[in-house]
Each structure stands twice: as structure tokens, then as C-alpha cells.
Amino acid sequence: MKTLFRLYINTSLILRVTLALVLGVVAGLLGGEYVTWLSPLGDLLLRLLQFLIVPIVLFTLMVGINQADVGSMGRLGRKVLLYYVVTTALAIVVGLAVATLFDPGQGLTLDTSASVSVPENPGLVQVLLNIVPSNIVSAFAEPNLMGIIFTAVVFGLALLFMRTSDAQREMGDHLYRLLEALNAVTMKVMAGVLHVVPIGVFAIVANTVSQQGLETILSLGDMVMVLYIALGVHLLVYCVLMKLFGVRLWDFFREARTPMATAFATQSSSGVLPLSLNAASRMGLPQALYGFSLPLGATINMDGAAIRIAISAVFAANVMGTPLDIATMAQIVLIGTLISIGTAGVPGAGIVMIATVFSQVGLPIETVALLTSIDALVGMGCTALNVTGDLAGTALIARTERKGRTRSGPSARVPVESAKREPRL
């Protein structure tokens, strides 16, 4: 047993996660309902990752802010938001183009008796108000990720001003060193949690495949196939953008593949956030950047969900026998981009987004019920792309910052091209 345990610990994490994915699919197909006893192992992984979200976001962001300055934080914030809006709109365009090419849903008929419960869309204004928590304790308990980000930014900036003032510099430096220590302790806990990831991934995938079954996969197989083709096309878009800005793709995917694979299994962008932050750290990206961009992206950047909106719209139109025209497609791009931010943090956000867009462009809401039968299969790929987009944007923006410093001053180290290596976990 000791030998097997050492072999498990010493094997690279991505190899363990990959094997867990493959074995999970096999177990789900062969075991059927008998694999349900594995579900507590999957729940344990999700609980451990959620357990780390609050400390890792709070400490990483506060420490990161104090490694930069107020001016650079404002510049980084503008770049991050611009990237998220542009790539979300681009994702919808990619989804519409791929779906129009393959025409999923042709020949299917709509079951008008089907119904689906769609959570209420709070709207963009309410989401913006929810950024400011009325109670810090409740924001941490929920957890309200946007509220945690707001709290970390406000207190991080306050600490930065303390450390730059003559009267409070010493007190601010003491508090900063304490935060650095807390951040280091959180990373130690994170290293231990990583060993549980392959076990949890195996359990989650086995349960998901057993519940979906081959019949569901085959009945709406064209929809699933078209969606994954679109996700692959958008992944190539990320690669092209990163290549244009000088990011080495091998270095990037070497570190990003673990959060990508885990996101595929867990279907939770925020749940995988600790792994994404760890990957960005191993890439050598600036903590001031990834401490802000990744928590924010886990909440509002939904490129995978945006592609799902576009393909679902084409699917619904084909089921009804009324293909989308150019004007309707343009409307979907605009509404889908805004809705992806307006539904941030809402349970069942994917369903909310699809139902809201359908109601705005006159597509039947009943088709949402048909699409929910493949929700898990679709959600796995979409979540993996969401996480990839967050990391790709962070790496890309880090390169733009380095180029700016090169033009205005001494050359800095290239974080993404020379990824920081650590002992294998």
C-alpha cells in the first residue's frame, strides 16, 4: 500500500487527472446506476475546492494589489474587462457560424408538453449592486465571489495607502507580512488538496456518464457534436491571440491543463478557481493581475456559455423550421454578450441566458426543456472553455504589460515564456 501511495503521489497531476477522466467514462458506461456510491468522493472534491475559494481569493488579491500600484491596477482592470467583453461577443459569433454550417436540430420535432423551470434573471443593474455586499460575513458565507473581490480590492488598496504613508507605514508593513504568511499557508493547503483532485474527478465523471447514458447522447448527438466543434474553434482563437502576443503555447497548456480537465469534470468555474490561481502562479504571471482577473473571470466571463447560447438558438430555430436571419443573429450577439454579465453568479446561469435570449428574439422557450437533457454533457465542455479563456486572457494581458515596460524602461523577466517550475505534486 505504501508503494502504491508513493507511486500515486509521485505521478504527475495531469497524468492522474487524465486517467481519472478516461476511467470515469468507462466506469459510468459499464457500471450504470451501480456507480452512484462514488458520488460522496466527488462531493468531497467540490467541498475542498469551495473551502479554499474565500481564503485564496482574499489573500491572493490583497497581496497582489500591494505588489503593484493604484495606477497599474486601474490599467489592468480596463484591459481585463475589455478582453472579457470582446471574447464573449466573439464566442457568440463563432457559435453562430459553426451552428449555421452544420445546422443541428434539422428533422427533430418539438414536444410542446415539456416544461422547464427558469430562474429569474436579476438584470445587469442588480448584479452591479450585488458587487457591494451589505454584510461582509454573509458575502463570505454564501460565498458571493463578486462581493469577496470587492472586499479584497477595497482593503488591499487601503493597505497599499497605509504602506505608502509616513504615519502608518510600519503598521501597514506588519499587516502585509501577515497576509503574505496567510497566503503561503493557503498554498500549502492547496498542495494537499491537489492530491484529491484525480479521485474526485473519477467519481464525478462516472456519475455524470451513468446518469446521462448512451441513449441521451445519441438522441441529441448532433447538437453535442456541433457544440464541441465550436468550442474547439474558439480554443484555436485563444491560441492565435496568445501566439500574436508572444505567449508560448506549450508553456501555457502545460500549466493550464489541470484546471481545464478538472473544470471539464466538475462543471464549476468558481469551484476550479483555486486550481486556476495555482496554474497562473506556476506560469510566473504577476499576482496583482491573476489575483484580480481569474476571480472576476470565474464570475462574469462565460465564453463557453456564450457559444452554447448561439448554438442553442440555431438548434431551436431549426426545430421550429424557421432558420435565423442576419438581423436576428446580430441581435443574439448583442443580447447574449450583455446577458452573460447580467446573469453572473446566478444558479442555473446557462439556462437563464438561453431562456432570456430566446424570449428576446422570439424563439420557443419549450426548446430549453429539450436542451436540458444534455445539460451535463454540454456544461462540461463549456466550463472547460470558460476556465481556459480566463487563463488565456491573463497570460495575454501579462504580455502586454511586459511590452509596455520594455518600451518605457528596463526589460523585465518574461513570466509566460519561462514558466516557473515547482516539484511535481
Secondary structure as the mmCIF struct_conf table of DSSP 4:
data_model
#
loop_
_struct_conf.conf_type_id
_struct_conf.id
_struct_conf.beg_label_comp_id
_struct_conf.beg_label_asym_id
_struct_conf.beg_label_seq_id
_struct_conf.end_label_comp_id
_struct_conf.end_label_asym_id
_struct_conf.end_label_seq_id
HELX_RH_AL_P HELX_RH_AL_P1 LYS A 2 ASN A 10
BEND BEND1 THR A 11 THR A 11
HELX_RH_AL_P HELX_RH_AL_P2 LEU A 13 GLY A 31
HELX_RH_3T_P HELX_RH_3T_P1 GLY A 32 LEU A 38
HELX_RH_AL_P HELX_RH_AL_P3 SER A 39 ILE A 65
TURN_TY1_P TURN_TY1_P1 ASN A 66 GLN A 67
BEND BEND2 ALA A 68 ALA A 68
HELX_RH_AL_P HELX_RH_AL_P4 VAL A 70 PHE A 102
TURN_TY1_P TURN_TY1_P2 PRO A 104 GLY A 107
TURN_TY1_P TURN_TY1_P3 THR A 112 SER A 113
HELX_LH_PP_P HELX_LH_PP_P1 VAL A 118 ASN A 121
HELX_RH_AL_P HELX_RH_AL_P5 GLY A 123 ASN A 130
TURN_TY1_P TURN_TY1_P4 ILE A 131 ILE A 131
BEND BEND3 VAL A 132 VAL A 132
BEND BEND4 SER A 134 SER A 134
HELX_RH_AL_P HELX_RH_AL_P6 ILE A 136 ALA A 141
TURN_TY1_P TURN_TY1_P5 GLU A 142 PRO A 143
HELX_RH_AL_P HELX_RH_AL_P7 LEU A 145 ARG A 163
TURN_TY1_P TURN_TY1_P6 THR A 164 THR A 164
BEND BEND5 SER A 165 SER A 165
TURN_TY1_P TURN_TY1_P7 ASP A 166 GLN A 168
HELX_RH_AL_P HELX_RH_AL_P8 ARG A 169 VAL A 193
HELX_RH_3T_P HELX_RH_3T_P2 LEU A 194 VAL A 196
HELX_RH_AL_P HELX_RH_AL_P9 VAL A 197 SER A 219
TURN_TY1_P TURN_TY1_P8 LEU A 220 LEU A 220
HELX_RH_AL_P HELX_RH_AL_P10 GLY A 221 LEU A 244
TURN_TY1_P TURN_TY1_P9 PHE A 245 GLY A 246
HELX_RH_AL_P HELX_RH_AL_P11 LEU A 249 THR A 266
TURN_TY1_P TURN_TY1_P10 SER A 269 VAL A 272
HELX_RH_AL_P HELX_RH_AL_P12 LEU A 273 MET A 283
TURN_TY1_P TURN_TY1_P11 GLY A 284 GLY A 284
HELX_RH_AL_P HELX_RH_AL_P13 GLN A 287 ILE A 300
HELX_RH_AL_P HELX_RH_AL_P14 ASP A 303 MET A 320
TURN_TY1_P TURN_TY1_P12 GLY A 321 GLY A 321
HELX_RH_AL_P HELX_RH_AL_P15 ILE A 326 GLY A 342
TURN_TY1_P TURN_TY1_P13 THR A 343 GLY A 345
TURN_TY1_P TURN_TY1_P14 PRO A 347 GLY A 348
HELX_RH_AL_P HELX_RH_AL_P16 ALA A 349 VAL A 361
TURN_TY1_P TURN_TY1_P15 GLY A 362 GLY A 362
TURN_TY1_P TURN_TY1_P16 ILE A 365 ILE A 365
HELX_RH_AL_P HELX_RH_AL_P17 GLU A 366 LEU A 371
HELX_RH_3T_P HELX_RH_3T_P3 THR A 372 ILE A 374
HELX_RH_AL_P HELX_RH_AL_P18 ASP A 375 SER A 408
BEND BEND6 GLY A 409 PRO A 410
HELX_LH_PP_P HELX_LH_PP_P2 SER A 411 ARG A 413
TURN_TY1_P TURN_TY1_P17 PRO A 415 SER A 418
HELX_LH_PP_P HELX_LH_PP_P3 ALA A 419 ARG A 421
#
